[in-house]
Amino acid sequence: MTWNPDELEKVPCDSCGGREARQSFVRADGMLVVECAVCGLAYLSPRPLADFISRFYEADYFTGVRADEGVGGLRCNVSAGPTEVSEEAKSIPRVVEIINEKFGGFQKKSILEIGCATGDLLALLKSQGASVKGLEISEFAADVARQRGLDVSTGRIEEYVKSTSQRFDIVIGMEVIEHVTSPLRFLDHVSELLREGGLLVLSTPNYLCTKRYREEWFGFQTSFEHLYYFSLPVLSRLARDAGLSVAYSESSRFLGDCRNNSSNRLARRYQRLKKLLEIVNEIGLLGTMGEIGNMRRGFLASAIGHQLVVVFQWGGQARRHIS
């Protein structure tokens, strides 16, 4: 997607208000990502004006058309029946595993998924005994989810917070926080929706990978609707300011290398060895040995891979004033 100059605006750092960058990267779409010199938050600047951001989320964003073009988007199920758990939902097992293994599962829990798309994950969680609701910015995607019998509202979190008094056991935002215009306000609003001791589960591309691959990082080669990029330390600090503390974190086994894998067997073995050495270089030999079992399951507890998954807990502290 291309933008005219009058459709773009330069923005300050959402975390500290700074405007100085200590480094910057040019994404594959030509847009500039800057890293705040004060606090380290990385963000798109200039970026599309708020009135134009909705262009990203038209129907072809959810049907796989944009994904097939290599620019991002989702491949959502748009035809599943009311009680059907789609294959797409079943292909996202790790988040479910984390809650089931470490936080008591979903049975009889109240769940809100922000950015629920057409409801694949909600349908799966409902089948596990959870009471589920969804929030989705796209009317197209929300309509599909409602046709599946799911309780999904359309709009932004700012509007949703004002419209409900319900507090949830778990709020989920899979690949969402990088899309919002203000992650600071997003986290504040989420804390308003959690019960004391409630959990926020986030996943997002791991900006730490830029230390390894810089502009060649996979996160800069696709998903051009992303406005922010987070490392675990930066995301943890933003969440802490909203009364949320890290209860668990991990990342995908995939390290974010966008280079093509060779069809040659020896070349593939060399690439696997090279990636293993990259892990050793970052977390040491003993740390890598401790990760072997996790890698077989597809994740890294050391949180150095491409997709970062973090579970936060809200402790009931006083919240910031939300403007």
C-alpha positions as MATLAB code, in Angstrom:
seq = 'MTWNPDELEKVPCDSCGGREARQSFVRADGMLVVECAVCGLAYLSPRPLADFISRFYEADYFTGVRADEGVGGLRCNVSAGPTEVSEEAKSIPRVVEIINEKFGGFQKKSILEIGCATGDLLALLKSQGASVKGLEISEFAADVARQRGLDVSTGRIEEYVKSTSQRFDIVIGMEVIEHVTSPLRFLDHVSELLREGGLLVLSTPNYLCTKRYREEWFGFQTSFEHLYYFSLPVLSRLARDAGLSVAYSESSRFLGDCRNNSSNRLARRYQRLKKLLEIVNEIGLLGTMGEIGNMRRGFLASAIGHQLVVVFQWGGQARRHIS';
ca = [
       0.000    0.000    0.000;
       1.361    3.393   -0.983;
       0.661    6.693    0.761;
       0.546   10.308   -0.380;
       2.576   12.755    1.731;
      -0.602   14.469    2.971;
      -1.845   11.107    4.315;
       1.136   10.747    6.651;
       2.162   12.340    9.936;
       5.315   12.341   12.054;
       4.659   11.267   15.634;
       6.636   11.392   18.893;
       7.469    8.358   21.008;
       4.271    7.103   22.632;
       6.127    6.115   25.783;
       8.221    9.172   26.670;
       7.277   11.829   24.103;
      10.793   11.958   22.654;
      11.421   12.782   19.016;
      15.099   11.827   18.693;
      16.055    8.481   17.171;
      19.194    6.564   18.029;
      18.791    4.312   15.018;
      16.306    3.731   12.214;
      15.402    1.057    9.690;
      13.722    1.189    6.297;
      11.104   -1.539    5.878;
      10.618   -3.398    2.632;
       7.684   -1.099    1.818;
       9.935    1.960    2.110;
       8.434    3.196    5.405;
      10.769    4.318    8.193;
      10.947    2.660   11.621;
      12.684    4.760   14.275;
      13.941    3.707   17.681;
      13.500    6.272   20.458;
      16.851    7.537   21.743;
      15.436    7.922   25.258;
      13.416    4.778   25.985;
      14.036    2.379   23.081;
      10.457    2.062   21.793;
      10.473    1.466   18.018;
       7.689    2.873   15.872;
       6.695    3.965   12.384;
       7.254    7.677   11.708;
       5.920    9.152    9.584;
       2.854    6.913    9.657;
      -0.638    7.016    8.120;
      -3.045    9.484    9.685;
      -5.579    7.844   11.996;
      -8.408    8.411    9.501;
      -6.601    6.292    6.894;
      -5.455    3.359    9.052;
      -8.761    1.532    8.509;
      -7.685    0.920    4.895;
      -5.467   -1.866    6.193;
      -8.408   -3.862    7.526;
     -10.760   -4.316    4.620;
     -12.130   -7.745    3.725;
      -9.039   -8.923    1.819;
      -7.000   -8.518    5.018;
      -8.875  -11.467    6.566;
      -9.422  -13.754    3.576;
      -5.761  -14.439    2.784;
      -5.544  -12.182   -0.276;
      -2.958   -9.857    1.261;
      -1.107  -12.739    2.858;
      -0.763  -14.339   -0.564;
       0.640  -11.032   -1.844;
       3.306  -11.173    0.872;
       2.291   -7.909    2.554;
       0.618   -9.295    5.686;
      -2.967  -10.052    6.558;
      -4.654  -13.173    7.886;
      -6.063  -16.403    6.546;
      -9.232  -16.611    8.612;
     -12.030  -19.116    8.365;
     -15.005  -17.252    6.888;
     -17.347  -20.243    6.556;
     -17.137  -22.254    9.804;
     -20.457  -23.195   11.389;
     -21.700  -21.947   14.767;
     -20.147  -24.802   16.772;
     -17.288  -25.661   14.464;
     -13.669  -25.223   15.605;
     -11.740  -24.518   12.432;
      -8.355  -25.886   11.471;
      -7.029  -22.323   11.694;
      -7.898  -22.207   15.387;
      -6.342  -25.603   15.974;
      -3.142  -24.334   14.361;
      -2.600  -21.842   17.210;
      -2.068  -24.304   20.073;
       0.806  -22.721   21.961;
      -1.167  -19.897   23.622;
      -3.744  -22.418   24.771;
      -0.975  -24.673   26.068;
       0.590  -21.848   28.069;
      -2.657  -21.046   29.897;
      -3.511  -24.713   30.396;
      -0.035  -25.652   31.659;
       0.818  -22.631   33.771;
      -2.344  -20.704   34.666;
      -5.107  -23.201   35.365;
      -6.707  -23.447   31.945;
      -9.830  -21.840   30.497;
     -12.628  -23.826   32.147;
     -15.275  -21.436   33.537;
     -13.014  -18.432   32.882;
     -14.320  -15.214   31.348;
     -12.302  -14.345   28.245;
     -12.124  -11.250   26.068;
     -10.121  -11.457   22.860;
      -9.176   -8.093   21.391;
      -8.711   -8.312   17.638;
     -10.567  -11.627   17.451;
     -10.942  -11.490   13.625;
     -13.495  -14.109   12.531;
     -13.445  -15.917   15.879;
     -11.198  -18.924   15.307;
      -9.460  -18.743   18.686;
     -12.654  -17.774   20.507;
     -14.400  -20.852   19.126;
     -11.579  -23.053   20.381;
     -11.624  -21.489   23.861;
     -15.407  -21.795   24.028;
     -15.049  -25.494   23.283;
     -12.731  -25.707   26.311;
     -15.413  -24.385   28.653;
     -14.640  -20.667   28.668;
     -17.178  -17.855   28.564;
     -15.928  -15.835   25.593;
     -16.414  -12.387   24.110;
     -14.580  -10.678   21.289;
     -13.725   -7.176   20.145;
     -12.890   -6.532   16.507;
     -12.307   -3.325   14.552;
     -13.446   -4.839   11.225;
     -17.202   -5.046   10.672;
     -16.606   -7.718    8.024;
     -14.674  -10.007   10.393;
     -16.994   -9.344   13.332;
     -20.041  -10.271   11.232;
     -18.443  -13.606   10.324;
     -17.720  -14.292   14.005;
     -21.296  -13.433   14.993;
     -22.627  -15.798   12.323;
     -20.697  -18.512   14.153;
     -22.678  -17.758   17.300;
     -19.939  -15.762   19.037;
     -20.505  -12.621   21.094;
     -18.349  -10.082   19.250;
     -18.499   -6.288   19.446;
     -17.236   -3.968   16.730;
     -15.075   -0.984   17.579;
     -11.968    0.146   19.405;
     -10.963   -0.643   22.958;
     -11.471    2.999   23.997;
     -15.164    2.723   23.111;
     -15.539   -0.774   24.557;
     -14.203    0.223   27.986;
     -16.845    2.938   28.213;
     -19.648    0.575   27.171;
     -19.122   -2.270   29.648;
     -18.719   -2.796   33.374;
     -17.623   -6.419   32.991;
     -14.187   -7.465   34.217;
     -12.479  -10.495   32.702;
     -10.260  -13.286   33.997;
      -8.174  -13.241   30.817;
      -7.778  -10.688   28.039;
      -6.020  -11.922   24.888;
      -4.436   -9.827   22.158;
      -2.624  -11.969   19.604;
      -0.604   -9.776   17.229;
      -2.618   -6.686   18.197;
      -0.553   -4.209   20.214;
       1.723   -3.450   17.250;
      -1.358   -2.233   15.312;
      -2.740    0.321   17.776;
      -2.058    4.043   17.547;
      -1.059    4.262   21.232;
       0.209    1.136   23.034;
       0.368    3.153   26.256;
      -3.371    3.873   26.188;
      -4.094    0.342   24.970;
      -2.452   -1.156   28.067;
      -4.226    1.321   30.330;
      -7.577    0.352   28.839;
      -6.831   -3.366   29.138;
      -6.070   -2.952   32.838;
      -9.546   -1.393   33.167;
     -11.031   -4.630   31.814;
      -9.195   -7.079   34.099;
     -10.218   -8.427   37.463;
      -7.618   -8.251   40.211;
      -5.174  -11.051   39.446;
      -6.453  -11.257   35.869;
      -4.169  -12.071   32.950;
      -3.298  -10.242   29.752;
      -1.826  -12.483   27.047;
      -0.012  -10.676   24.245;
       1.963  -11.824   21.245;
       3.924   -9.516   18.973;
       6.930   -9.574   16.627;
      10.139   -9.436   18.666;
      12.118   -6.271   17.888;
      15.149   -7.881   19.552;
      15.659   -9.730   16.254;
      16.892   -6.502   14.638;
      20.133   -6.911   16.587;
      20.613  -10.129   14.670;
      19.289   -9.294   11.188;
      18.726   -5.506   11.134;
      16.646   -4.528    8.064;
      16.697   -8.136    6.850;
      14.543   -9.197    9.812;
      11.367  -10.937    8.689;
       9.321   -8.440   10.730;
      10.342   -5.677    8.308;
       9.562   -7.708    5.182;
       5.808   -8.111    5.655;
       2.835   -6.992    7.799;
       3.163   -3.380    6.719;
       0.166   -2.365    8.833;
       2.348   -2.576   11.965;
       2.886    0.783   13.692;
       5.048   -0.322   16.665;
       7.760   -2.874   17.441;
       8.558   -4.205   20.915;
      11.348   -5.970   22.726;
      10.521   -7.699   26.009;
      12.204   -5.020   28.207;
      10.358   -2.159   26.498;
       7.002   -3.942   26.498;
       7.443   -4.926   30.161;
       8.142   -1.335   31.149;
       5.086   -0.019   29.307;
       2.907   -2.664   30.942;
       4.358   -2.026   34.396;
       3.233    1.590   34.152;
      -0.322    0.254   33.697;
      -0.073   -1.972   36.783;
       0.747   -5.135   34.812;
       3.678   -7.374   35.715;
       5.257  -10.150   33.652;
       4.129  -13.584   34.821;
       5.601  -15.576   31.917;
       7.333  -15.001   28.590;
       8.704  -17.027   25.701;
       9.226  -16.756   21.962;
       8.924  -18.877   18.869;
      11.787  -21.124   17.823;
      11.932  -19.265   14.500;
      14.639  -16.594   14.833;
      13.301  -14.194   12.182;
      15.733  -14.916    9.364;
      13.966  -14.145    6.078;
      16.586  -15.785    3.850;
      15.283  -18.571    1.641;
      15.900  -22.113    2.787;
      17.811  -24.167    0.266;
      16.334  -27.338   -1.192;
      19.751  -28.961   -0.826;
      19.919  -31.283    2.201;
      23.471  -30.366    3.160;
      22.672  -26.661    2.827;
      19.637  -27.078    5.086;
      21.752  -28.840    7.699;
      24.289  -26.025    7.511;
      21.541  -23.443    7.999;
      20.185  -25.313   11.035;
      23.673  -25.502   12.518;
      24.211  -21.798   11.874;
      20.962  -20.919   13.654;
      21.926  -23.134   16.573;
      25.240  -21.288   16.807;
      23.351  -17.976   16.777;
      21.376  -19.158   19.809;
      24.568  -20.279   21.552;
      26.120  -16.891   20.861;
      23.168  -15.098   22.475;
      22.345  -17.273   25.504;
      25.442  -19.435   25.913;
      26.042  -23.172   25.584;
      24.367  -24.141   28.863;
      21.355  -21.977   28.060;
      21.066  -23.567   24.623;
      21.286  -27.077   26.082;
      18.464  -26.153   28.436;
      16.356  -25.072   25.458;
      16.617  -28.342   23.486;
      13.345  -29.742   24.811;
      11.558  -26.442   24.241;
      12.870  -26.180   20.678;
      11.383  -29.579   19.910;
       8.025  -28.168   20.988;
       8.523  -25.047   18.865;
       9.388  -22.335   21.381;
      12.263  -20.729   23.293;
      11.898  -19.832   26.968;
      14.727  -17.332   26.539;
      12.427  -15.186   24.342;
      14.925  -14.402   21.582;
      12.864  -15.714   18.652;
      10.687  -13.867   16.144;
       7.290  -14.054   17.854;
       7.241  -12.843   21.450;
       4.519  -14.177   23.779;
       4.060  -12.538   27.182;
       1.552  -13.189   29.961;
       1.003  -10.213   32.276;
      -0.910  -10.185   35.546;
      -2.805   -7.200   36.886;
      -2.237   -6.768   40.600;
      -5.000   -4.338   41.457;
      -2.735   -1.298   41.719;
      -4.027    2.196   41.047;
      -4.340    2.783   37.316;
      -3.136    5.825   35.451;
      -5.632    8.417   34.368;
      -6.698    7.553   30.823;
      -7.162   10.538   28.565;
];
